[in-house]
Structure formats: structure tokens, C-alpha cells
Amino acid sequence: MKLLHIDSSILGDHSASRQLTRRVVQTFTAAQPGTEVVYRDLANDALGHFSGATLAAASTPAEARDAAQQLEVQTNEATLEEFLAADVVVIGAPMYNFTIPSQLKAWIDRITVAGRTFRYTETGPQGLCQGKKVIIVSTAGGLHAGQPTSAGHDDLLKVLFGFLGVTDLQFVSAHGLAYGEEPRATTLSAAQKHIDDSLFA
């Protein structure tokens, strides 16, 4: 069993999403002791944003690539292979300005690859990532679940992983974190209880 643990918060030790992704991983590995965990911190070891240079590197024959292009292709392939190899993917996704962190979007652009994680057919797109479990730790200062403001955050991630063929997609939500110390403590406690009692039941 392989688990890929992704953090994207820029807040370091003050991050609620990091606290909760750790709890998810600890709970899962306690239940599955032989799990191999791969960790990627997208804030501290950020991928470059998807660009024309990214596409140029991929389309350049291997023998003609310069050093920068070789590094770009190697980094992208390693990122994709981590995702493909994982049975379980745990993703910390805080909301910044009504959407996911740009660091997380850069990672998504590296794993959403035609012919590898999805393909187009005569009847439409087909996801190629069936069988993976993806757990999204969704955190936000405000209350957005079920609201139009979730369109660029939770709803985006549902569409994206559904497009890739993931059917086992679960959310651990802690919203309203900026509403004061007591509401923050309450929502974090509820999220932790969900992880401990229900997430892997």
C-alpha cells in the first residue's frame, strides 16, 4: 500500500490543513502498518507554474533538450509517477481567495496528463485513475460548503478528480476558521472526530 501525502498551505506550523492531513495519515497508517508514505510539500518545494516552457520541454526530443528542459521533464515525470503509484492520496487544500493555492494548481497541472491519467475517446473523456482513494482536507476562514463560493475550491476538486476517474473521493472539512477562537476550536475538533471515527470506517 502506497500513500501520497500532499501539503500546499503557506502557513507552516500555523496551518490547520497541515495539522489535519497529518492526522489523516497517522490514522490511516495506524490501521495499515505496512503503508509506504511519500510526502510532498508544495509550499516549501514548489513546482514551477505550467507554461509554454513546460510544453516546449515535453515536445523537444530527449537528445535535443537543454539542461533546463531536461530538469523540467524529469520533475514532471517524477511528480506524475508519485501520483500514479499511490493507492491513497491525501491532499491539504486550504482556500485562498475563493480557490485552491496556486502551488496546488501547479501540481494538478502535472498530474492531469492525456494518455496517462485520462484520455479522450469517441464517446468523450475517460478517467484512468479508477481504484485510487483521494482524501481532500478542505480548510477555509469562511463558510463555503454548499455555497457559490465553493465553485473554485471543493467543487473544482470534485470535478477534477472525477474527470480523472477517481470515484472514492472524500472530504475532511474545517471551515469558519477565522470566526474566532471558539468556532475554530469547534470546527477543528469536529474534523478530527470525523477522521478518527468515520473516515476509514
N, C-alpha and C positions, 0 to 999 in steps of 0.2 A: 504494500500500500504506500502510495506517494502523495504527500500533501504539499501544495504550493501556498505559501503564506505571503500575501502582498499587503504592504502598508503604503499609504500615499499622503498621510497628514503631514503638514509642515510644522506642527506644534510640538514635536518631540515628546518629552515626558508629560507634557500637559494635555496630550491628545486623548480624547475619550475613545476614538476609533481604535487607536493602538492598544489601549487598555482592554478593549473588548475583543479585538482579534486575538490577543494573547490568551484570553480566557477561552475562546473557541478552540484554539489549537491545543491548549492544555487539556481541555475536556475531551477532545477527540483522541489525542494520543494516550490519555489515561485509559480510554476504552479500547484502543487499538495499539498496544505497546510496541509493536514492530514497525510502526509508521516511520517512513523516512520523510523528514521535513526539509524543504528548501525555502529559504527566506529571501525576499527581495524588498528592499526599502527604496521606493521610487522617489522619495523626497531627498534622501541623502546620497543616492546614487542614481540620479535622474537620467532617463533616456532623452536623447535629442528629439525635438518635435518632428513629426512626419513632414517631409519636404521634398522638393524637386531633387535635391542631392540624394535622398534616400532612394527614390525611384531610379535615378541615374546609376547609382551603385549596383542596384539589383539587376539592371538591364545590361550592364557592362560585362563582357566575358571575363571570367576569373583571371585569365592571364594578362588582361589589359587594365585591371584595376590598379589605381594608385594606393598608397598606404591608407589614406583616409577612407577610401571606398572599401578596402578590404576589412577595415575595422568596423565600418557600418554594417556590412553584410554579416560578419561574424557575430556582432552584437545582436542583430535582429534574429539571426538563426538560433542563437543560444536562448534568447527570450521566448521565441516560439516553441522550441523544443521543451523548455521547462513547463510550459502550459500543456503541451500535448502529452507529456509523460505523467502529468498529475492525475490521480484519481479524484482528489478533492482539492478545491481551490478556495481559499479564504481571503476575502478582499476587504480591506478597510477603505470605505468610501465616504469621507466627510463631504458635506455640502459647502461649496464656496460660491457665493453669488448665484445661487439657484442651479448650480450644476456640479459636476464632479471636478476634482483637481485636474489641472492641465497635465500634471505628471501621470495621472492615471489614464487620461485620454491618450497620451503618447504610448503607454503600454498597450492599450486596447488596439491602437493602430498597428502594433507589431504582431498581434495575435489574430487579427482579422485578415486572413490571407486566403485569397481564392485558390482552390485546389488543395488547401491544407486544412482549413477549419470550416470552410463552406465551399459550395460550388453552385454554378448555375446550370440548370437543366432545361429541357424543352417545356417542362411544366412549372418552371420557376426555381427559386433558390432552394438549396438543401443544405442544412447544417450537418457537419461531420463530427460533432463533438458529443454525440449521444453517450450516455453512460457516466459522464462526469457529474459530480456533486459540486455545486458552486454556492458558497455562503457569502452573502454581502452584509458587512457591518455598516449600516447606514446611520450616520450621525448628522445632526443639524442644530443650530442655535434656535431656530423657529420650529413651528409645527406645520409640516408639509404633506404628511401622508394623506392620500386621497384628495389632495388639492391640486389645482392647475400648476402650482409652483413646483410640483414634483416631476414635471414633464422632462426637465433636463437632468434629472438625478435618478431616483428609483425607477421611474418609467423608462428612461433611456437604457438603464442596465437590464431591465426586463426584456426590452426589445432586442438589445444587442445579443444577450446570451441565448434568447430564443432563436434568433437568426442563426446562431452557431450550432443549434441543435441541442442545447442543454435543456433538459426537462426537469431535472432535480435542482431547482433554484430556490434558495431560502434566504430570508432577510432577518437580521437581528437589528432592530431599530431603537435608537435613542435620540429622540428629537425633543425640542424645547429646552435644550441645554443652557441657553442664555437667559432663561426666565427667572433665574435666581438660584441661590444655593439649595434651597429645599426641593424645588422642582427638578433641579439637576440630579440631586442625590436619589430622588424617587425614580426618575426615568432610567438612571444607570443601574439601580438595584433591580428594576423590572427586567431590563435587558439581561443582566447577569443570571437572574432566575430562569429566564427563557432558555438561556444557553445550558444551564445546569440541569433543568428539569424536562425540557421539551425538544430541544434542537435535534438530539440524536436518539430520541425515544422510538 
